[in-house]
Amino acid sequence: MELNISFLLLIGALFSVISFFLAIFILRKVFEEKYRRPWLFVALGIICYAPAQVLRFLFLDNITGESISYIIYGFEFIGHAFLMYGLLLELFILRLVKGKFVQMRFVPVQEGSVDGTLSFDVTNSKSYLAYKKDRNFLLKSFKEAVSKGYQGFLLTTSYPNDIRGEYGLQKTPILMISNPQNEIKPHLENDTYSESVDALHFNEMIQDIDNFYAQAQTPFVMIELDMILEYNPFEIVLGLLEYIKSKNETHKGILFLTIQQDSLSYVNLNRLNQEFFEFK
């Protein structure tokens, strides 16, 4: 019987050691993102609980010793407290926030922490239409914003790896808008911070944009509209943009809509100009 208990304690100790290193890995990842709870407390609970299991195995014959028992029970008590608090936070999120943290595909990040005034003139809570500026200039402006404290989200028709390589956007979430006529969809498995969406699938775009705004502290969203307008009726696209505009105002962010002038008729371009501020 004693052998069986020793074997079980050995297995428990090994599991605890593995869990300890997994928790350390999770903590390192957690502190890279803005959203830290409840995994922060779950990891801390495991880190406290693991030494208790190892000590329980090492001191099996002297578990009744007053000093070592206090240490073991102390580690276990603190570990359980962290775990319980982390689970309560998760319950709160699932019940009151309706699981949007769990469904999140993109986590807002900052490419840099240098505060400073942007070299271009924009105001929080406003949405801008940019059609007179070069695309390279607009992407550089986006890069500048996320380097100065903004949390960016880019919807583009380009491959994310190309954007990251050219503009140095290492972790900024990128949603690639793909051509619905292409049978072969882009493979982005090597890029943790990127996904693709068909230009016809508005529901996915809206869900990702909603989740991003809900998480971001200083959102800066840039959307390239050309392919979306190419495959969708203007009235439907306009309704989508009006919805995103209202989200941007609610969350005090900055929204960039970019388009080539020849993608729209003069009448429709004028209608967009009436809805959004022109980026000059």
C-alpha positions in Angstrom: 0.0 0.0 0.0 2.9 2.3 0.9 4.5 1.6 -2.4 1.3 2.5 -4.3 1.1 5.8 -2.4 4.7 6.6 -3.1 4.2 5.8 -6.8 1.1 8.0 -7.0 3.0 10.8 -5.2 5.9 10.5 -7.6 3.5 10.8 -10.6 1.8 13.7 -9.0 5.2 15.4 -8.4 6.2 14.9 -12.0 2.9 16.3 -13.3 3.4 19.3 -10.9 6.9 20.0 -12.3 5.6 19.9 -15.9 2.6 22.1 -14.9 5.1 24.5 -13.2 7.1 25.0 -16.4 3.9 25.3 -18.5 2.6 27.9 -16.1 5.9 29.9 -16.5 5.5 29.7 -20.3 1.9 30.9 -20.0 2.9 33.8 -17.7 5.6 35.0 -20.2 2.9 35.0 -23.0 0.3 36.6 -20.7 2.5 39.6 -19.9 3.0 40.2 -23.6 -0.6 41.0 -24.1 -3.1 43.5 -22.5 -5.6 40.9 -21.6 -4.0 39.1 -18.6 -6.9 37.7 -16.6 -7.9 35.1 -15.6 -4.9 33.1 -16.9 -2.5 35.2 -14.8 -4.1 33.9 -11.6 -4.5 30.3 -12.9 -0.7 30.2 -13.7 0.2 31.7 -10.3 -1.9 29.1 -8.6 -0.1 26.3 -10.4 3.3 27.8 -9.6 2.3 27.8 -5.9 0.7 24.3 -6.0 3.6 22.5 -7.8 6.2 22.9 -4.9 3.7 21.5 -2.4 3.3 18.3 -4.5 7.0 17.9 -4.8 7.6 18.4 -1.1 4.8 15.9 -0.3 6.6 13.3 -2.3 10.1 14.0 -0.9 8.9 14.1 2.7 6.4 11.2 2.6 7.9 9.6 5.7 8.0 12.8 7.7 4.8 14.5 6.4 3.6 15.0 10.0 6.6 17.1 10.8 5.4 20.5 11.9 7.7 22.7 9.8 7.4 20.9 6.5 3.6 20.4 6.9 3.2 24.2 7.4 5.2 24.8 4.2 3.2 22.3 2.2 -0.2 23.5 3.4 0.9 27.1 3.0 1.8 26.5 -0.7 -1.5 24.6 -1.3 -3.6 27.3 0.4 -2.1 30.1 -1.7 -2.3 28.0 -4.9 -6.0 27.2 -4.3 -6.7 30.9 -3.6 -5.2 32.0 -6.9 -7.0 29.2 -8.8 -10.3 30.1 -7.2 -9.9 33.7 -8.0 -9.0 32.9 -11.6 -12.0 30.7 -12.0 -14.3 33.3 -10.5 -13.0 35.8 -13.1 -13.6 33.4 -15.9 -17.1 32.8 -14.7 -17.7 36.6 -14.5 -16.4 36.9 -18.1 -18.6 34.1 -19.4 -21.7 35.3 -17.7 -21.5 39.0 -18.0 -19.3 39.6 -21.1 -21.0 36.6 -22.9 -17.7 34.9 -23.8 -16.3 37.5 -26.2 -12.8 37.1 -24.6 -12.9 33.4 -25.4 -14.0 33.9 -29.0 -11.4 36.5 -29.6 -9.2 35.7 -32.7 -7.1 38.9 -32.5 -5.5 40.3 -29.4 -4.6 44.0 -29.4 -0.9 44.7 -29.0 1.4 47.7 -29.2 4.4 47.6 -31.5 6.1 50.3 -29.5 5.7 52.2 -26.2 7.2 55.5 -27.3 4.6 58.2 -26.7 4.6 61.2 -29.0 2.6 63.3 -31.3 1.7 61.8 -34.7 3.1 63.5 -37.7 -0.3 63.5 -39.4 -3.5 65.2 -38.1 -6.1 62.9 -36.7 -8.5 63.0 -33.7 -9.8 60.2 -31.5 -13.4 59.0 -32.1 -13.2 60.2 -35.8 -13.3 58.1 -38.9 -11.4 59.1 -42.0 -11.6 58.4 -45.7 -8.3 58.4 -47.5 -8.3 58.3 -51.3 -5.9 61.1 -52.3 -2.9 59.6 -50.5 -0.4 57.0 -51.7 -1.0 53.5 -50.2 2.7 53.4 -49.0 2.2 56.7 -47.2 -0.9 55.4 -45.5 0.7 52.2 -44.3 3.7 54.2 -43.0 1.2 56.4 -41.1 -0.4 53.3 -39.7 3.0 52.0 -38.6 3.8 55.3 -37.0 0.6 55.2 -35.0 1.1 51.7 -33.6 4.7 52.6 -32.8 3.5 55.5 -30.6 1.1 53.7 -28.4 -1.9 52.9 -30.5 -3.2 49.3 -30.9 -3.6 48.7 -34.6 -5.8 46.4 -36.6 -5.2 46.2 -40.4 -7.6 44.8 -42.9 -5.7 44.4 -46.2 -5.6 42.6 -49.5 -1.9 42.0 -49.2 -0.2 39.0 -47.7 0.4 39.7 -44.0 4.1 38.5 -44.2 4.7 41.0 -46.9 3.3 43.8 -44.8 5.2 42.7 -41.7 8.5 42.5 -43.6 8.1 45.9 -45.3 6.7 47.9 -42.5 8.0 46.1 -39.4 4.6 45.2 -38.0 5.6 42.2 -36.0 2.5 41.5 -33.9 -0.2 43.8 -35.1 -3.3 41.8 -36.0 -3.8 41.6 -39.7 -7.0 40.3 -41.4 -6.3 39.5 -45.1 -9.3 40.1 -47.4 -9.1 37.4 -50.0 -10.6 37.2 -53.5 -13.8 35.1 -53.4 -13.0 33.9 -57.0 -9.8 32.2 -56.0 -10.3 28.5 -55.3 -7.1 28.3 -53.3 -7.3 30.3 -50.1 -4.2 31.9 -48.5 -2.3 29.8 -46.0 -1.4 31.8 -43.0 -0.6 29.1 -40.4 2.9 30.4 -39.8 1.6 33.8 -38.7 0.0 33.7 -35.3 -1.4 37.2 -35.6 -3.1 36.9 -39.0 -6.2 35.4 -40.5 -7.9 35.6 -43.8 -11.5 36.3 -44.7 -13.5 36.2 -48.0 -14.5 39.6 -49.3 -18.1 38.4 -49.3 -18.1 37.3 -45.7 -19.2 40.4 -43.8 -20.2 38.5 -40.7 -16.7 37.4 -40.0 -15.3 40.9 -40.5 -17.9 42.4 -38.2 -17.2 39.8 -35.5 -13.4 40.4 -35.6 -13.8 44.2 -35.7 -16.3 44.1 -32.8 -14.0 41.9 -30.7 -11.0 44.0 -31.4 -12.7 47.3 -30.4 -14.0 45.6 -27.2 -10.5 44.7 -26.2 -8.4 47.6 -27.4 -7.5 50.6 -25.2 -6.4 52.8 -28.0 -7.7 51.3 -31.2 -6.5 52.4 -34.7 -8.2 50.4 -37.4 -7.3 50.6 -41.1 -9.4 49.0 -43.8 -8.6 48.7 -47.5 -11.9 48.9 -49.2 -11.1 48.2 -52.9 -11.8 44.4 -53.0 -14.8 44.7 -50.6 -16.4 47.3 -52.9 -15.5 45.2 -56.0 -17.5 42.2 -54.9 -20.4 43.8 -52.9 -23.1 46.3 -53.6 -22.3 49.8 -52.5 -25.3 50.2 -50.3 -24.4 47.1 -48.3 -20.8 48.2 -47.9 -22.0 51.7 -46.8 -24.2 50.1 -44.1 -21.2 48.1 -42.9 -19.0 51.2 -42.8 -21.6 53.2 -40.9 -21.7 50.4 -38.3 -17.9 50.3 -37.9 -17.9 54.1 -37.7 -20.3 54.0 -34.7 -18.2 51.4 -33.1 -15.1 53.6 -33.5 -16.9 56.6 -32.0 -18.1 54.5 -29.0 -14.6 53.2 -28.3 -12.8 56.5 -29.0 -10.6 55.1 -31.7 -9.3 56.2 -35.0 -10.6 54.6 -38.2 -8.9 54.8 -41.6 -10.8 53.8 -44.7 -8.5 53.6 -47.8 -9.6 53.4 -51.4 -8.4 54.1 -54.9 -10.5 56.8 -56.6 -11.2 54.7 -59.6 -12.8 52.0 -57.4 -16.0 54.1 -57.1 -18.2 56.3 -59.1 -18.1 60.0 -58.4 -21.6 59.9 -56.9 -20.7 57.1 -54.4 -17.3 58.6 -53.6 -19.1 61.8 -52.8 -21.5 59.9 -50.5 -18.6 58.5 -48.6 -17.1 61.9 -48.3 -20.3 63.1 -46.6 -20.2 60.3 -44.1 -16.4 60.4 -43.2 -13.8 63.0 -42.6 -11.4 63.3 -45.5 -7.8 62.5 -44.6 -5.6 65.2 -46.1 
